[in-house]
């Protein structure tokens, strides 16, 4: 895993970024709750860079940053 971040429009989901053979892809995981464990929602298509992946699946940023 290269990095992880919370998705901008889905604060209950986290993106885990992976790389293989010069391609980058992500696993979107629904965060665990008191009643349910974390769950893989889906794997994204492959991208040529992490920047392209983050453009398609933006990262949540605090307004304070």
Jmol script that loads the backbone (N, CA, C; Angstrom):
load data "model"
ATOM      1  N   UNK A   1       0.842  -1.169   0.000  1.00  0.00           N
ATOM      2  CA  UNK A   1       0.000   0.000   0.000  1.00  0.00           C
ATOM      3  C   UNK A   1       0.892   1.239   0.000  1.00  0.00           C
ATOM      4  N   UNK A   2       0.569   2.171  -0.871  1.00  0.00           N
ATOM      5  CA  UNK A   2       1.345   3.400  -1.001  1.00  0.00           C
ATOM      6  C   UNK A   2       0.815   4.477  -0.058  1.00  0.00           C
ATOM      7  N   UNK A   3      -0.499   4.644  -0.025  1.00  0.00           N
ATOM      8  CA  UNK A   3      -1.104   5.630   0.874  1.00  0.00           C
ATOM      9  C   UNK A   3      -2.578   5.321   1.028  1.00  0.00           C
ATOM     10  N   UNK A   4      -3.212   6.052   1.950  1.00  0.00           N
ATOM     11  CA  UNK A   4      -4.661   5.943   2.119  1.00  0.00           C
ATOM     12  C   UNK A   4      -5.209   7.320   2.440  1.00  0.00           C
ATOM     13  N   UNK A   5      -6.484   7.531   2.060  1.00  0.00           N
ATOM     14  CA  UNK A   5      -7.126   8.812   2.337  1.00  0.00           C
ATOM     15  C   UNK A   5      -8.636   8.650   2.311  1.00  0.00           C
ATOM     16  N   UNK A   6      -9.324   9.592   2.948  1.00  0.00           N
ATOM     17  CA  UNK A   6     -10.782   9.624   2.989  1.00  0.00           C
ATOM     18  C   UNK A   6     -11.273  10.285   1.703  1.00  0.00           C
ATOM     19  N   UNK A   7     -12.320   9.737   1.117  1.00  0.00           N
ATOM     20  CA  UNK A   7     -12.882  10.290  -0.111  1.00  0.00           C
ATOM     21  C   UNK A   7     -13.701  11.545   0.177  1.00  0.00           C
ATOM     22  N   UNK A   8     -13.600  12.528  -0.696  1.00  0.00           N
ATOM     23  CA  UNK A   8     -14.216  13.842  -0.470  1.00  0.00           C
ATOM     24  C   UNK A   8     -15.740  13.780  -0.348  1.00  0.00           C
ATOM     25  N   UNK A   9     -16.421  13.065  -1.195  1.00  0.00           N
ATOM     26  CA  UNK A   9     -17.886  13.028  -1.172  1.00  0.00           C
ATOM     27  C   UNK A   9     -18.457  11.862  -0.381  1.00  0.00           C
ATOM     28  N   UNK A  10     -17.566  11.035   0.177  1.00  0.00           N
ATOM     29  CA  UNK A  10     -18.009   9.865   0.924  1.00  0.00           C
ATOM     30  C   UNK A  10     -17.130   9.692   2.169  1.00  0.00           C
ATOM     31  N   UNK A  11     -17.386  10.492   3.211  1.00  0.00           N
ATOM     32  CA  UNK A  11     -16.525  10.457   4.395  1.00  0.00           C
ATOM     33  C   UNK A  11     -16.547   9.133   5.157  1.00  0.00           C
ATOM     34  N   UNK A  12     -17.489   8.257   4.823  1.00  0.00           N
ATOM     35  CA  UNK A  12     -17.536   6.945   5.476  1.00  0.00           C
ATOM     36  C   UNK A  12     -16.731   5.893   4.705  1.00  0.00           C
ATOM     37  N   UNK A  13     -16.004   6.331   3.659  1.00  0.00           N
ATOM     38  CA  UNK A  13     -15.203   5.400   2.851  1.00  0.00           C
ATOM     39  C   UNK A  13     -13.753   5.889   2.756  1.00  0.00           C
ATOM     40  N   UNK A  14     -12.832   4.932   2.733  1.00  0.00           N
ATOM     41  CA  UNK A  14     -11.403   5.230   2.657  1.00  0.00           C
ATOM     42  C   UNK A  14     -10.817   4.580   1.414  1.00  0.00           C
ATOM     43  N   UNK A  15      -9.963   5.322   0.718  1.00  0.00           N
ATOM     44  CA  UNK A  15      -9.250   4.816  -0.457  1.00  0.00           C
ATOM     45  C   UNK A  15      -7.882   4.329  -0.028  1.00  0.00           C
ATOM     46  N   UNK A  16      -7.539   3.106  -0.389  1.00  0.00           N
ATOM     47  CA  UNK A  16      -6.207   2.555  -0.184  1.00  0.00           C
ATOM     48  C   UNK A  16      -5.557   2.453  -1.551  1.00  0.00           C
ATOM     49  N   UNK A  17      -4.422   3.111  -1.748  1.00  0.00           N
ATOM     50  CA  UNK A  17      -3.761   3.192  -3.054  1.00  0.00           C
ATOM     51  C   UNK A  17      -2.646   2.155  -3.135  1.00  0.00           C
ATOM     52  N   UNK A  18      -2.625   1.433  -4.251  1.00  0.00           N
ATOM     53  CA  UNK A  18      -1.619   0.407  -4.513  1.00  0.00           C
ATOM     54  C   UNK A  18      -0.986   0.662  -5.876  1.00  0.00           C
ATOM     55  N   UNK A  19       0.203   0.151  -6.077  1.00  0.00           N
ATOM     56  CA  UNK A  19       0.871   0.250  -7.364  1.00  0.00           C
ATOM     57  C   UNK A  19       1.417  -1.097  -7.786  1.00  0.00           C
ATOM     58  N   UNK A  20       1.397  -1.338  -9.103  1.00  0.00           N
ATOM     59  CA  UNK A  20       1.931  -2.587  -9.652  1.00  0.00           C
ATOM     60  C   UNK A  20       2.275  -2.350 -11.115  1.00  0.00           C
ATOM     61  N   UNK A  21       3.504  -2.672 -11.486  1.00  0.00           N
ATOM     62  CA  UNK A  21       3.951  -2.566 -12.879  1.00  0.00           C
ATOM     63  C   UNK A  21       3.729  -1.170 -13.470  1.00  0.00           C
ATOM     64  N   UNK A  22       3.993  -0.131 -12.688  1.00  0.00           N
ATOM     65  CA  UNK A  22       3.856   1.229 -13.175  1.00  0.00           C
ATOM     66  C   UNK A  22       2.432   1.739 -13.267  1.00  0.00           C
ATOM     67  N   UNK A  23       1.482   0.958 -12.797  1.00  0.00           N
ATOM     68  CA  UNK A  23       0.072   1.350 -12.788  1.00  0.00           C
ATOM     69  C   UNK A  23      -0.368   1.519 -11.341  1.00  0.00           C
ATOM     70  N   UNK A  24      -1.365   2.370 -11.116  1.00  0.00           N
ATOM     71  CA  UNK A  24      -1.867   2.632  -9.773  1.00  0.00           C
ATOM     72  C   UNK A  24      -3.365   2.383  -9.741  1.00  0.00           C
ATOM     73  N   UNK A  25      -3.831   1.798  -8.660  1.00  0.00           N
ATOM     74  CA  UNK A  25      -5.252   1.521  -8.494  1.00  0.00           C
ATOM     75  C   UNK A  25      -5.588   1.635  -7.017  1.00  0.00           C
ATOM     76  N   UNK A  26      -6.866   1.647  -6.718  1.00  0.00           N
ATOM     77  CA  UNK A  26      -7.275   1.795  -5.335  1.00  0.00           C
ATOM     78  C   UNK A  26      -8.349   0.801  -4.947  1.00  0.00           C
ATOM     79  N   UNK A  27      -8.386   0.519  -3.661  1.00  0.00           N
ATOM     80  CA  UNK A  27      -9.477  -0.240  -3.070  1.00  0.00           C
ATOM     81  C   UNK A  27     -10.269   0.742  -2.221  1.00  0.00           C
ATOM     82  N   UNK A  28     -11.555   0.829  -2.479  1.00  0.00           N
ATOM     83  CA  UNK A  28     -12.411   1.682  -1.667  1.00  0.00           C
ATOM     84  C   UNK A  28     -13.055   0.797  -0.608  1.00  0.00           C
ATOM     85  N   UNK A  29     -12.822   1.180   0.641  1.00  0.00           N
ATOM     86  CA  UNK A  29     -13.263   0.395   1.789  1.00  0.00           C
ATOM     87  C   UNK A  29     -14.290   1.201   2.570  1.00  0.00           C
ATOM     88  N   UNK A  30     -15.421   0.577   2.873  1.00  0.00           N
ATOM     89  CA  UNK A  30     -16.395   1.214   3.756  1.00  0.00           C
ATOM     90  C   UNK A  30     -15.870   1.048   5.173  1.00  0.00           C
ATOM     91  N   UNK A  31     -15.757   2.155   5.908  1.00  0.00           N
ATOM     92  CA  UNK A  31     -15.189   2.132   7.249  1.00  0.00           C
ATOM     93  C   UNK A  31     -16.036   1.288   8.189  1.00  0.00           C
ATOM     94  N   UNK A  32     -15.377   0.719   9.184  1.00  0.00           N
ATOM     95  CA  UNK A  32     -16.102  -0.100  10.143  1.00  0.00           C
ATOM     96  C   UNK A  32     -16.995   0.777  11.016  1.00  0.00           C
ATOM     97  N   UNK A  33     -18.036   0.161  11.515  1.00  0.00           N
ATOM     98  CA  UNK A  33     -18.937   0.820  12.457  1.00  0.00           C
ATOM     99  C   UNK A  33     -19.039  -0.071  13.686  1.00  0.00           C
ATOM    100  N   UNK A  34     -19.822   0.362  14.649  1.00  0.00           N
ATOM    101  CA  UNK A  34     -20.008  -0.464  15.844  1.00  0.00           C
ATOM    102  C   UNK A  34     -20.677  -1.788  15.508  1.00  0.00           C
ATOM    103  N   UNK A  35     -21.499  -1.791  14.469  1.00  0.00           N
ATOM    104  CA  UNK A  35     -22.278  -2.985  14.134  1.00  0.00           C
ATOM    105  C   UNK A  35     -21.719  -3.804  12.977  1.00  0.00           C
ATOM    106  N   UNK A  36     -20.774  -3.244  12.225  1.00  0.00           N
ATOM    107  CA  UNK A  36     -20.275  -3.955  11.041  1.00  0.00           C
ATOM    108  C   UNK A  36     -18.777  -3.730  10.867  1.00  0.00           C
ATOM    109  N   UNK A  37     -18.060  -4.754  10.388  1.00  0.00           N
ATOM    110  CA  UNK A  37     -16.623  -4.592  10.126  1.00  0.00           C
ATOM    111  C   UNK A  37     -16.383  -3.784   8.845  1.00  0.00           C
ATOM    112  N   UNK A  38     -15.145  -3.370   8.636  1.00  0.00           N
ATOM    113  CA  UNK A  38     -14.780  -2.699   7.383  1.00  0.00           C
ATOM    114  C   UNK A  38     -15.060  -3.655   6.225  1.00  0.00           C
ATOM    115  N   UNK A  39     -15.403  -3.090   5.074  1.00  0.00           N
ATOM    116  CA  UNK A  39     -15.813  -3.927   3.941  1.00  0.00           C
ATOM    117  C   UNK A  39     -15.294  -3.339   2.634  1.00  0.00           C
ATOM    118  N   UNK A  40     -14.718  -4.190   1.786  1.00  0.00           N
ATOM    119  CA  UNK A  40     -14.276  -3.766   0.457  1.00  0.00           C
ATOM    120  C   UNK A  40     -15.506  -3.462  -0.393  1.00  0.00           C
ATOM    121  N   UNK A  41     -15.573  -2.229  -0.903  1.00  0.00           N
ATOM    122  CA  UNK A  41     -16.694  -1.842  -1.751  1.00  0.00           C
ATOM    123  C   UNK A  41     -16.368  -2.191  -3.198  1.00  0.00           C
ATOM    124  N   UNK A  42     -15.206  -1.739  -3.700  1.00  0.00           N
ATOM    125  CA  UNK A  42     -14.750  -2.140  -5.031  1.00  0.00           C
ATOM    126  C   UNK A  42     -13.314  -1.707  -5.282  1.00  0.00           C
ATOM    127  N   UNK A  43     -12.751  -2.254  -6.352  1.00  0.00           N
ATOM    128  CA  UNK A  43     -11.408  -1.901  -6.795  1.00  0.00           C
ATOM    129  C   UNK A  43     -11.562  -0.992  -8.013  1.00  0.00           C
ATOM    130  N   UNK A  44     -10.813   0.115  -8.020  1.00  0.00           N
ATOM    131  CA  UNK A  44     -10.887   1.052  -9.144  1.00  0.00           C
ATOM    132  C   UNK A  44     -10.181   0.484 -10.375  1.00  0.00           C
ATOM    133  N   UNK A  45     -10.382   1.158 -11.493  1.00  0.00           N
ATOM    134  CA  UNK A  45      -9.599   0.840 -12.687  1.00  0.00           C
ATOM    135  C   UNK A  45      -8.157   1.283 -12.443  1.00  0.00           C
ATOM    136  N   UNK A  46      -7.258   0.915 -13.323  1.00  0.00           N
ATOM    137  CA  UNK A  46      -5.841   1.271 -13.180  1.00  0.00           C
ATOM    138  C   UNK A  46      -5.565   2.632 -13.831  1.00  0.00           C
ATOM    139  N   UNK A  47      -4.656   3.388 -13.222  1.00  0.00           N
ATOM    140  CA  UNK A  47      -4.275   4.710 -13.703  1.00  0.00           C
ATOM    141  C   UNK A  47      -2.767   4.760 -13.899  1.00  0.00           C
ATOM    142  N   UNK A  48      -2.307   5.699 -14.722  1.00  0.00           N
ATOM    143  CA  UNK A  48      -0.884   5.857 -14.996  1.00  0.00           C
ATOM    144  C   UNK A  48      -0.125   6.574 -13.898  1.00  0.00           C
ATOM    145  N   UNK A  49      -0.844   7.282 -13.007  1.00  0.00           N
ATOM    146  CA  UNK A  49      -0.189   7.998 -11.910  1.00  0.00           C
ATOM    147  C   UNK A  49      -1.159   8.136 -10.741  1.00  0.00           C
ATOM    148  N   UNK A  50      -0.592   8.424  -9.580  1.00  0.00           N
ATOM    149  CA  UNK A  50      -1.427   8.653  -8.394  1.00  0.00           C
ATOM    150  C   UNK A  50      -2.239   9.929  -8.579  1.00  0.00           C
ATOM    151  N   UNK A  51      -1.677  10.918  -9.250  1.00  0.00           N
ATOM    152  CA  UNK A  51      -2.397  12.174  -9.515  1.00  0.00           C
ATOM    153  C   UNK A  51      -3.675  11.896 -10.299  1.00  0.00           C
ATOM    154  N   UNK A  52      -3.607  11.069 -11.327  1.00  0.00           N
ATOM    155  CA  UNK A  52      -4.791  10.720 -12.117  1.00  0.00           C
ATOM    156  C   UNK A  52      -5.827  10.004 -11.258  1.00  0.00           C
ATOM    157  N   UNK A  53      -5.374   9.101 -10.402  1.00  0.00           N
ATOM    158  CA  UNK A  53      -6.274   8.386  -9.495  1.00  0.00           C
ATOM    159  C   UNK A  53      -6.986   9.370  -8.572  1.00  0.00           C
ATOM    160  N   UNK A  54      -6.230  10.327  -8.018  1.00  0.00           N
ATOM    161  CA  UNK A  54      -6.820  11.308  -7.094  1.00  0.00           C
ATOM    162  C   UNK A  54      -7.736  12.297  -7.817  1.00  0.00           C
ATOM    163  N   UNK A  55      -7.526  12.518  -9.104  1.00  0.00           N
ATOM    164  CA  UNK A  55      -8.443  13.361  -9.874  1.00  0.00           C
ATOM    165  C   UNK A  55      -9.789  12.656 -10.044  1.00  0.00           C
ATOM    166  N   UNK A  56      -9.758  11.360 -10.266  1.00  0.00           N
ATOM    167  CA  UNK A  56     -10.986  10.589 -10.429  1.00  0.00           C
ATOM    168  C   UNK A  56     -11.679  10.326  -9.096  1.00  0.00           C
ATOM    169  N   UNK A  57     -10.893  10.158  -8.038  1.00  0.00           N
ATOM    170  CA  UNK A  57     -11.402   9.880  -6.695  1.00  0.00           C
ATOM    171  C   UNK A  57     -10.746  10.859  -5.725  1.00  0.00           C
ATOM    172  N   UNK A  58     -11.291  12.095  -5.625  1.00  0.00           N
ATOM    173  CA  UNK A  58     -10.636  13.150  -4.839  1.00  0.00           C
ATOM    174  C   UNK A  58     -10.541  12.846  -3.345  1.00  0.00           C
ATOM    175  N   UNK A  59      -9.499  13.424  -2.769  1.00  0.00           N
ATOM    176  CA  UNK A  59      -9.207  13.271  -1.351  1.00  0.00           C
ATOM    177  C   UNK A  59      -9.905  14.369  -0.549  1.00  0.00           C
ATOM    178  N   UNK A  60     -10.456  13.999   0.608  1.00  0.00           N
ATOM    179  CA  UNK A  60     -11.055  14.971   1.511  1.00  0.00           C
ATOM    180  C   UNK A  60      -9.948  15.805   2.141  1.00  0.00           C
ATOM    181  N   UNK A  61     -10.123  17.112   2.160  1.00  0.00           N
ATOM    182  CA  UNK A  61      -9.156  18.031   2.786  1.00  0.00           C
ATOM    183  C   UNK A  61      -9.898  18.897   3.786  1.00  0.00           C
ATOM    184  N   UNK A  62      -9.327  19.065   4.963  1.00  0.00           N
ATOM    185  CA  UNK A  62      -9.876  20.009   5.935  1.00  0.00           C
ATOM    186  C   UNK A  62      -9.709  21.418   5.405  1.00  0.00           C
ATOM    187  N   UNK A  63     -10.645  22.291   5.694  1.00  0.00           N
ATOM    188  CA  UNK A  63     -10.538  23.682   5.252  1.00  0.00           C
ATOM    189  C   UNK A  63      -9.392  24.396   5.952  1.00  0.00           C
ATOM    190  N   UNK A  64      -8.941  23.855   7.089  1.00  0.00           N
ATOM    191  CA  UNK A  64      -7.853  24.452   7.849  1.00  0.00           C
ATOM    192  C   UNK A  64      -6.498  24.251   7.177  1.00  0.00           C
ATOM    193  N   UNK A  65      -6.391  23.258   6.279  1.00  0.00           N
ATOM    194  CA  UNK A  65      -5.109  22.952   5.632  1.00  0.00           C
ATOM    195  C   UNK A  65      -4.789  23.936   4.541  1.00  0.00           C
TER     196      UNK A  65
END
end "model"
wireframe off; spacefill off
backbone 0.3
color backbone group
